[in-house]
Amino acid sequence: MTNNNYSKSLGDIQLTPVTSAWMHEMMDHTEIVENLLDTYGSPLNIHHLPSFQKNISDYLEVFKKFEVEGQIYFARKANKSKALVDTALKSGIGVDTASYNELKQAIEIGGTEHNLILTAAVKNRALLELAIMNHITIIVDNTDELQMANQIAGELEKECSVGIRLSGFQVNGNKLYSRFGFDIERDRHNLKIWFSDKATFPHLKLSGFHFHLNGYSIEERGEAAIQTLEIIQEFRQQGNSIDFLDIGGGILMNYLESHEEWVNFQNHLRDAILGKREPITFQNNGLGFEQETNKMEIRGNLSTYPFYNEIHSTDFLSQILSYQNSFGTSVAELINSANIQVRIEPGRSLLNQVGVTLAKVAYRKLDAQGNWLVGLEMNMSQLKSSSADFLLDPFIIYKNRPEVIEEAKLFLTGSYCLEQDVLLKRELTFPNLPSRGDMILFVNTAGYMMHFYQTESHLFNLSQDLFLEKFEKLASELFTTDSSVN
Ligand SMILES: Cc1ncc(COP(=O)(O)O)c(C=O)c1O
């Protein structure tokens, strides 16, 4: 199936990404990729909607397996594309919105009170008005928000459905800190009083409880679910008809093929930081690892996303639902006996295998230290998350691949006027040094990597988003621009 015009980064230290057939189909069609970049500019984000639909149905299967009433709310903050919102709604799931524009657009695409929620971290009057006018459930973070939502609902003569965001759960004797939400211990009493009758917030209807935890612990999510279900019980006893428990997002995703490669990379990185081997990152960047002063020891942790995970996606959700309380009752059993809907808000993991980012090679040069720098027509904000580096081997697509292999070690650099605009901090090894006009494909970038931190410095255009539906034979006409979705 594949031609030999493309290859992923090779060499001693590889981080082989999990890929899908549709990605290889694209790389196999050099002319189509080139044509797309010529038409839409570089970089370019491509989304494959059938992969998104598959992820949706896989999560729904988990709910079925556990016989719980579950619903997915796609956290669209992970990716701006309208096509994903449209696909989510058409697939019968909901969308979690986090700003005025996200909510407004989701309503325009066809979302309603039945499939949208609002979880924005900051909600101004305009946003609350929009949600209340459209009967969208608002996940409330603090008392000022409760008061403002109540006041606006009163003025608009509407009832406003709210969910309370909780935090501060106790796990193994530690209290989980979060800057978000009401504290489950300190604020519990007040919340119960405020919602015990209609006197305090006459225009609010308490519909559910919500949490979203930082990090990726199954245990913490299991404990938080159990503690929230206890609260739900207490509120129901005082007459509140609570409809849902929302356990947020943060479901782990797996990006890499090999555990061995993942461990090997970290060992080599530590050795490089200690000077035991040649650097494997740009200017020997430790990506969070540092050498202990005057010692041959490493301190700190790798400050990247944990790119390799054995338990991820549906298994991760299954394990939360299987998590047991001290009496041996699972979260799923507790949900069922509470007869309540469980909601999840996956962003990243629902986008697994959904997107790639393509960019054109602009130049090659040797720096003064003898490193090959390959400049791409893109900038660091267009492949960026909160992670210190995106640790997946990218692919090179050669326009005309040289006949003789001459491996080239290199770094990919971007177009911002910053020394740190090095797109991947890892040194890469391609079978041949790329030439101008060759193309680079970054795999699995749909979750947070494309848009979340994208800026327009130097007035560069924002990258364009295209999507692909199911196809039999790849052709340029099959790619549709996201701006055409309405
Ligand atoms: C409230 C809330 N829900 C859902 C998500 C999505 O999380 P993830 O993309 O890790 O699944 C986030 C991410 O920040 C969030 O803040």
The ligand as an SDF file (V2000), in Angstrom:
LIG
                    3D

 16 16  0  0  0  0  0  0  0  0999 V2000
  -14.2300   21.1990   32.8200 C   0  0  0  0  0  0  0  0  0  0  0  0
  -13.4640   20.4080   31.8290 C   0  0  0  0  0  0  0  0  0  0  0  0
  -14.0600   19.3620   31.2320 N   0  0  0  0  0  0  0  0  0  0  0  0
  -13.4080   18.6220   30.3070 C   0  0  0  0  0  0  0  0  0  0  0  0
  -12.1110   18.8930   29.9450 C   0  0  0  0  0  0  0  0  0  0  0  0
  -11.4460   18.0390   28.8980 C   0  0  0  0  0  0  0  0  0  0  0  0
  -10.3720   17.3370   29.3960 O   0  0  0  0  0  0  0  0  0  0  0  0
   -9.5730   16.2940   28.4770 P   0  0  0  0  0  0  0  0  0  0  0  0
   -9.3280   16.9510   27.1870 O   0  0  0  0  0  0  0  0  0  0  0  0
   -8.3450   16.0090   29.2350 O   0  0  0  0  0  0  0  0  0  0  0  0
  -10.4400   15.0990   28.3300 O   0  0  0  0  0  0  0  0  0  0  0  0
  -11.4560   19.9700   30.5480 C   0  0  0  0  0  0  0  0  0  0  0  0
  -10.0710   20.2780   30.1940 C   0  0  0  0  0  0  0  0  0  0  0  0
   -9.4400   21.1790   30.6390 O   0  0  0  0  0  0  0  0  0  0  0  0
  -12.1460   20.7520   31.5210 C   0  0  0  0  0  0  0  0  0  0  0  0
  -11.5590   21.7970   32.1050 O   0  0  0  0  0  0  0  0  0  0  0  0
  1  2  1  0
  2  3  1  0
  2 15  2  0
  3  4  2  0
  4  5  1  0
  5  6  1  0
  5 12  2  0
  6  7  1  0
  7  8  1  0
  8  9  2  0
  8 10  1  0
  8 11  1  0
 12 13  1  0
 12 15  1  0
 13 14  2  0
 15 16  1  0
M  END
$$$$
